[in-house]
Amino acid sequence: MEDRAIERLNDLYDYWMPQVTDTAVYPVDCVFTTDELDTIDRYKTDFETMVSEQEGLWIRDGGPTDEEWEAYKQMLADSCGMDQLLQVYQDAYARYTSES
């Protein structure tokens, strides 16, 4: 591996992973209904674009104040379908865990 890749992995394990309290991940084999897939198609791209853009700004300019964070979450809910996406993923996960 390239030296920088090794350094990133070492940083991940040395600095970040000790902060992780739950290593569970969203299962990749959840099944979505047609309506859920329509909701994902409708909102996911805009949501991810907005998150990426804001993340870049915060990396460049520094993190948000508490007020900015609350306004950001409200904007994601109002304009980017965050609540609808969360509900779709939660419903699919609930079905997945009830059948396991």
NORCORLIN-V414854 format. One record per residue. N is the residue number from 1. SS is DSSP state (helix for helix, strand for strand, loop for the rest). Layout:
n:N ss:SS
n:N ss:SS
This chain:
n:1 ss:loop
n:2 ss:loop
n:3 ss:helix
n:4 ss:helix
n:5 ss:helix
n:6 ss:helix
n:7 ss:helix
n:8 ss:helix
n:9 ss:helix
n:10 ss:helix
n:11 ss:helix
n:12 ss:helix
n:13 ss:helix
n:14 ss:helix
n:15 ss:helix
n:16 ss:helix
n:17 ss:helix
n:18 ss:helix
n:19 ss:helix
n:20 ss:loop
n:21 ss:loop
n:22 ss:loop
n:23 ss:loop
n:24 ss:loop
n:25 ss:loop
n:26 ss:loop
n:27 ss:loop
n:28 ss:loop
n:29 ss:loop
n:30 ss:loop
n:31 ss:loop
n:32 ss:loop
n:33 ss:loop
n:34 ss:helix
n:35 ss:helix
n:36 ss:helix
n:37 ss:helix
n:38 ss:helix
n:39 ss:helix
n:40 ss:helix
n:41 ss:helix
n:42 ss:helix
n:43 ss:helix
n:44 ss:helix
n:45 ss:helix
n:46 ss:helix
n:47 ss:helix
n:48 ss:helix
n:49 ss:helix
n:50 ss:helix
n:51 ss:helix
n:52 ss:helix
n:53 ss:helix
n:54 ss:helix
n:55 ss:helix
n:56 ss:helix
n:57 ss:helix
n:58 ss:helix
n:59 ss:helix
n:60 ss:helix
n:61 ss:helix
n:62 ss:loop
n:63 ss:loop
n:64 ss:loop
n:65 ss:loop
n:66 ss:helix
n:67 ss:helix
n:68 ss:helix
n:69 ss:helix
n:70 ss:helix
n:71 ss:helix
n:72 ss:helix
n:73 ss:helix
n:74 ss:helix
n:75 ss:helix
n:76 ss:helix
n:77 ss:helix
n:78 ss:helix
n:79 ss:helix
n:80 ss:loop
n:81 ss:loop
n:82 ss:helix
n:83 ss:helix
n:84 ss:helix
n:85 ss:helix
n:86 ss:helix
n:87 ss:helix
n:88 ss:helix
n:89 ss:helix
n:90 ss:helix
n:91 ss:helix
n:92 ss:helix
n:93 ss:helix
n:94 ss:helix
n:95 ss:helix
n:96 ss:helix
n:97 ss:helix
n:98 ss:helix
n:99 ss:helix
n:100 ss:loop
